[in-house]
Amino acid sequence: MKYAVRLEAEQQARLKGLLNAGVAPARQLTHARILLKADRHGPALRDQAIAAQLEICTHTVFRVRKRFVEAGLDAALHYLHHQNLKLHVLNERTQAHLIALACTRAKGQPRLSLRLLADKMVELGYLPHLSHETVRKTLKKINSNRI
């Protein structure tokens, strides 16, 4: 198995203590159960068996195993999806260019869409990539009447 979970005695004790206390978020408790059931020094169950016992998706089991092997126990227990996202906050210069671009008239349209604005900012070389959602949030933040 590519992501084999091998818990040390202190890690096992920590996970069992977490489960016995029962005062943690449900996701964290589920991840603790996954790790205990996947442990090579314990039951060493396969992903499908763990998923069936805990009534969860096998992909969840795989992701928890992977995070444990790659980043450790804390990362496997306290993982948040938004940690992987790179939020783009536009600086004053790029904001000014975005506002100027948003105020221009598009050919055949009264104004550019958020996606077209994002694409145009990248095309003009102001940023390597830009999401239409970042454009929306930026224009909303400055109280643009485009939103």
Wavefront OBJ file of the C-alpha trace (Angstrom):
o trace
v 0.000 0.000 0.000
v 1.381 3.388 -0.997
v 0.217 5.289 2.107
v 0.725 2.823 4.957
v -0.205 4.232 8.365
v 2.221 3.337 11.150
v 1.234 4.967 14.411
v 3.662 5.247 17.290
v 2.455 4.345 20.796
v 2.053 7.990 21.800
v 0.066 8.758 18.633
v -2.230 5.792 19.319
v -2.743 6.993 22.891
v -3.513 10.510 21.684
v -6.104 9.270 19.184
v -7.751 6.945 21.709
v -7.837 9.774 24.252
v -9.455 12.032 21.671
v -12.127 9.422 20.958
v -12.743 8.689 24.640
v -13.147 12.377 25.475
v -15.642 12.815 22.627
v -15.385 16.594 22.689
v -13.961 17.230 19.240
v -15.535 18.052 15.902
v -17.167 15.050 14.220
v -14.765 15.177 11.271
v -11.779 15.086 13.600
v -13.207 12.065 15.446
v -13.841 10.292 12.137
v -10.286 10.948 11.011
v -8.990 9.572 14.321
v -11.047 6.394 13.818
v -9.711 6.055 10.262
v -6.116 6.278 11.434
v -6.620 3.757 14.234
v -8.269 1.261 11.887
v -5.604 1.773 9.197
v -2.658 1.409 11.590
v -0.188 -1.323 10.561
v 0.390 -2.133 14.256
v -3.351 -2.555 14.769
v -6.170 -3.877 12.591
v -4.513 -2.651 9.344
v -7.818 -2.659 7.473
v -8.081 -1.737 3.810
v -9.797 1.455 2.697
v -12.996 -0.319 1.618
v -13.365 -2.084 4.983
v -12.763 1.127 6.939
v -15.229 3.036 4.764
v -17.878 0.349 5.248
v -17.420 0.248 9.033
v -17.506 4.031 9.441
v -20.101 4.591 6.704
v -17.938 7.059 4.794
v -16.466 7.301 1.308
v -13.320 5.325 0.469
v -11.817 8.497 -0.966
v -12.034 10.108 2.474
v -10.067 7.208 3.946
v -7.463 7.538 1.206
v -7.088 11.311 1.739
v -6.655 10.934 5.509
v -4.022 8.227 5.010
v -2.205 10.361 2.480
v -2.197 13.464 4.704
v -0.941 11.431 7.651
v 1.960 9.958 5.671
v 2.887 13.231 3.960
v 2.290 15.786 6.716
v 1.807 13.989 10.033
v -0.891 13.415 12.611
v -1.974 17.024 13.149
v -2.451 17.606 9.432
v -4.567 14.455 9.146
v -6.782 15.497 12.065
v -7.120 19.237 11.470
v -7.217 19.439 7.702
v -9.249 22.226 6.108
v -10.038 22.337 2.391
v -9.219 26.014 2.031
v -5.615 25.461 3.114
v -4.834 24.423 -0.441
v -6.388 27.459 -2.036
v -4.213 30.366 -2.990
v -6.186 33.516 -2.465
v -5.271 36.376 -4.727
v -5.542 39.735 -3.128
v -4.998 42.406 -5.686
v -2.595 45.145 -4.739
v -3.457 48.812 -5.279
v -1.851 48.922 -8.719
v -3.678 45.889 -10.103
v -6.912 47.034 -8.449
v -6.620 50.356 -10.241
v -6.086 48.594 -13.565
v -9.082 46.351 -12.883
v -11.311 49.324 -12.077
v -10.183 51.160 -15.204
v -10.810 48.073 -17.287
v -14.239 47.551 -15.700
v -15.205 51.116 -16.607
v -14.411 50.669 -20.297
v -17.063 49.744 -22.828
v -16.860 46.407 -24.610
v -17.572 46.096 -28.327
v -21.210 45.173 -28.783
v -21.828 44.909 -25.030
v -22.631 47.501 -22.396
v -19.852 46.093 -20.200
v -17.390 43.216 -19.812
v -18.388 40.106 -17.851
v -16.402 39.095 -14.781
v -14.764 36.255 -16.707
v -13.821 38.565 -19.572
v -12.383 41.070 -17.111
v -10.272 38.341 -15.491
v -9.080 37.083 -18.885
v -8.270 40.617 -20.041
v -6.205 41.315 -16.894
v -4.151 38.185 -17.591
v -3.900 38.997 -21.299
v -2.571 42.471 -20.522
v 0.067 40.939 -18.232
v -1.029 42.420 -14.911
v -1.241 38.963 -13.268
v -0.230 35.427 -14.242
v -3.770 34.179 -13.535
v -6.917 35.662 -12.079
v -10.253 34.159 -11.125
v -13.561 35.766 -12.049
v -14.488 35.305 -8.367
v -11.532 37.454 -7.304
v -12.712 40.095 -9.783
v -16.221 39.919 -8.312
v -14.989 40.242 -4.726
v -12.683 43.122 -5.606
v -15.392 45.063 -7.430
v -17.840 44.382 -4.611
v -15.296 45.550 -2.035
v -14.890 48.899 -3.778
v -18.696 49.226 -4.149
v -18.644 49.104 -7.904
v -22.076 49.361 -9.502
v -21.104 46.485 -11.812
v -22.087 43.931 -9.147
l 1 2 3 4 5 6 7 8 9 10 11 12 13 14 15 16 17 18 19 20 21 22 23 24 25 26 27 28 29 30 31 32 33 34 35 36 37 38 39 40 41 42 43 44 45 46 47 48 49 50 51 52 53 54 55 56 57 58 59 60 61 62 63 64 65 66 67 68 69 70 71 72 73 74 75 76 77 78 79 80 81 82 83 84 85 86 87 88 89 90 91 92 93 94 95 96 97 98 99 100 101 102 103 104 105 106 107 108 109 110 111 112 113 114 115 116 117 118 119 120 121 122 123 124 125 126 127 128 129 130 131 132 133 134 135 136 137 138 139 140 141 142 143 144 145 146 147
